[in-house]
Amino acid sequence: MMLVMDTPISDPRPAAGRPTREQAQARQAEMLDAALDMFLDKGFELTTMEAVAAAVGMTKRTIYARYPDKAALFMAAVGRAITRTATPRAALEAIAGEDLETTLVAIARLRIADLSTPEGVRLRRIITTESYRFPDLLMLSYSQGAQPVHAHLADLLRRHDSAGAICVDRPDMAASLFMTMVLGGPIRLVGSPQPMSAAEVDDWVRAAVRLFLNGIRTRSD
């Protein structure tokens, strides 16, 4: 599957003049959001390019000029949603501290919050239902969503390993294991009839962080 990179598209409207770059970007974002809503509500098969165009007042020709088929539009819409729910590196760096346990708790809380937004819940649902049709979705979700957090964690663990506070032979694997531990319960239940309360999420995160650290802290025999 060829992934289409997002670039601004223009929507030629009668007597409106040529749109500015900002207007074109806003129109494209509006169109991709409308497309994502339709893909979620109706599924890939029942969503049409014509319906998306009508929803945002565009012509079919305008959309087809940017996205040659429905699959390309779908990947662009989901790709935008993945980018919007990704945890920024700057946000991760802003919560870094000297104490590893405190930092790990903060990272876990931040990632859970990003994935628990209404958009994050919708995104997980569409990836789950359509990944069999679009295998690239899983890789796209990892590379743009999860991988930056894993890379930041791996660097954090390497630094503390070098300082002798912990012993981690494979920081990349340890980072993945950590995220699986802290996200497993809270994210699995987000959007379910009985999601975890804020207090339950906090208890889960703190317990997972302590368990993880007990496995990697250096010990004197």
N, C-alpha and C positions, 0 to 999 in steps of 0.2 A: 504494500500500500504506500503510495507516495503522499507524504505529508505536505500540505500547502502552507507556506509561511504567511502570516497575516501582514498585509500591507494595505494602506488605505484605499478604498474604492470610492468613486464618485457616483452620485445619483443625479443624473441630469434631469432637472425639473423645469418645466416651461416657465419662462420669464423670471427664473430665480437667479440667473447668473451662475458663474462658475463657483462651486463651493470652495471655501478655504480648506486648508489641510486639516484644521481642527474640526471643521464641520464634517468633512469626509470621514475622519476617524470616529467621530461620534455616531454617524450613520452606520458605519460598519459594525461598531460595537452593538448598536441597537438591533441590527439585523442578525448578528450571531447570537445574541441573547434570545431573540424571538425564535430562532431556529432551535436552540437548545430546549426551550420550553416545549416546542412542538414535538421534538424527538422524545422528550420525557413523557409527555401526555399521550401521544399516539403511537410511539415506537418508530423505528426506522422505516419499516415497510409502508406505513400509512401516511407518513409525512411527505409532502410534495414541495418541490421548489416553488411552484405556483402559489401554494398556501403561505409559504414564508414571505414571498414577495408581497402578497396582498396584505399580510399582517403589518408590514412596515411601510406600505405605500410606495414600493419600488416596482420597477418593471422586471419581468423575468430576464430580459436581456441584460440588465444591469448585474444581476446575480450570476448569471451564466458567464458573463465576461470575466468574473473573478474566480468562480468555482465551476469547473467544467461539468461536474455531476454532483449528485446528492451525497455520495460518499465523501467527496472532498469538502463539501459544506459541513457535513457531520464532524469530520475530524478537526476542522478549523473551529467549530463551535465548542467542541469538547476541549480542544487544546487551550482555548481562551479561558474556559472555566478552571482547568488545571492550573494555569498560570495565576489566576486570581486567588486560588486557595493555597498556593504554595507559601511556605514560611520564608520570609526574606532573610538573607544572610545577615543583613544589618541588624535585624531584630534578634537573631541568635547571638550576635556578638555583643549586643547591648546588655544582655542578661548574664554574660560571662562573669564569673567571680573567682576568687582564690579557692573557696571551698567547693570541692568537686560535688559533694552530695547536694548542696544548695543549687548549684548550677544545673545538675541533671534533673532535679525536680522542676526547675524553671523551664528547661527545654521541653520536658514532657508536657507540662501544663500548656505551654504556648502551642505545641503541635496539636494537642487534643482540641484546643480552642479553635484553631484554624480549620480542622477537619469536622468540627461539630456545627459550623455555621449552616444555615439552610442551603446555601449553595454547595457546601462541602458534602452534605448528606445527599443532595440530588446528584452530585457528580459521582459519588460512590455507587449509587443505584444504577446510573446509566452505564458505567464501566462494567458493573457486574452483569447487566442484562445483555450488553452488546459486545463484550470482549470476544465471544466465540465468532462473531462476524468480522470483527476488526481486531486481530491479535496485536496490532501495533499499539492499541490503546493501553495495554498494560505496561509496555516499555515507555510510552510517552508519559504515563502517570508517574512511573518511577523516576525517569530522568529529570522531569521538570518539577515534580512534587516531593518525592521522598529522598532522592539521591543527594540533593544539597544539604539536607539535614543530616543524613548519614555521614557525608564527607566532613561536615563541621564536627560531629561527634567523634569521628575517628581521629581528627586532628587534636581534639581536646584530650582524648585518651592517650594519644602518643606523648603529649606534653607531660601529663601526669606520670606516665610510665617512665619517661626519661628522668623525671625528678625523683623516682624511686617510691612514690606514694602508692602505686598500684603495679601489678604485673600483668601485662596484656601482650601476649605473643602475636595476636592477629587483631589489631584495632578495627579493621573494616568489618570483620565478622562480629566482633564484640558490639560494635555500634548497631548493626542490624538486629542482633539478639536483644539488645536493650530496647530498641524501638518496638519490637514485637511484644516484649513484656509489658511495657507501659501503655501501649495502644490497644492491646488485645481486648480487654474487657470493656473499657469505656466506648471505644469506637464501634465495636461489634453491636452494642446496645443502642447507639445513637439512632434515633428515628424509629425505634421499636416502641411497643405499647408501654414498656417499663424501662426507660433509660435510667442510667445512674444519676443520682442527685449530685450536686456539687460536692457535698461532704463525702459521698461514696467515691467519687472520682479522686478526690484528694487522698483518701485513705489508700486507694488502689495504687496511686502514683508513688506515695511514700513507701509503701510496702515493697513495690517492685524495685524502686531505687535501692533500698536497703539490701534486698536480696541480691541484686546485681553487684553492689559494692562488696558484699561479703564474699563473693566469688572471685574478686579480682584484687582485693587489698593484699599487700604483702604481709607476711606473718613471720615472726621470729620463733624458731622451734626451741 
